[in-house]
């Protein structure tokens, strides 16, 4: 992702070509508070979310 600011779960899923469920589960495992596909990941948490989603996508 080029500009890491607030992102929605579905945007992150699209970026990494995974389902929103994969993103939600990865975020929860990373300790982030997101609840739905349209949930927003705050600026400070975007990198943690990206790292978690990349790890989940590789499995």
Order of alpha helices (4+ residues) and beta strands (2+ residues): beta-alpha-alpha-beta-alpha
